[in-house]
Amino acid sequence: EQTPFTSSQTGTNYGTVTVSMGICMASEAESPEDLYTKADRALYRSKVGGRNRVTRHSAMAGRAGKSWLLYK
């Protein structure tokens, strides 16, 4: 959904804001660095796939080089 972001305090209109996220379950990572790397890869897949997406890295999908799209 595209809704302009307007500050409730100043009334300034900042335009449309979009969010892409990548997530990974801690149980699917071997270390904090691995968790960060997998979440970052999922984020990249969200950005490549378009705006306003949440992509979850999973161990099964990671082996195939894919992530699961959770929300668009």
N, C-alpha and C positions, 0 to 999 in steps of 0.2 A: 504494500500500500504506500502510495506517495502522499505524504502529508508534510506541508512546510513546517520547519522547526522554528518556532517563535519563542523568544525569551519571555517568560511570565513576569520578570522583573523590569525589563527595559522595553519590551515590545519589539525588539529588533528581530527582523525576519532573516534567518540564516539560510533559507532555501530548503531543499529536500535533503534529508539525511538518510543514507543507506547503511546497512550493517551486514557484514559477512563474518561468520564465525567458523572455527575449526575446533573440535573437541576430541579428546581421547580419555578413556577411562584409565585411572591409575593402575588398575589390575592388568592392563594390557601393555604396561611399560616396565622395563627392567631397572630404570633409574630415572631420577628427575630430568636428566638431559634427554633420555629416550622419550619420556612423556612430552616434553617441550617439542622435540623434533616431530613426533607423530601428530601432535595437535597443529603444529605449523604446516605440515603437509596437508592436513585436512583443510586448514584455512586457505591454502593456496588453491586447492580444488574448488572450494566455495567461490573464490574470486574468479577463477577461470570459467566456472559454470554460469556466472551472472551475479547480479546484485541480490541482496537480501536472502542469503542462503546460510543454512547451518549444516555442516558436514561433519559426521562422526567417523573418525578412524576406527577401524576394527581389525583385530588380528587376522581374521579370515580374509577380509577385503584387502588388507595391507599386503598380503602375500601375492595377490593378483595385481597389485599396483592401483587399487581402486579404493574409494571410500564410499560410505553410505550417505546419501543425501537425506537429511532429516526434515528439512523445512525449506520451502521456497515461497 
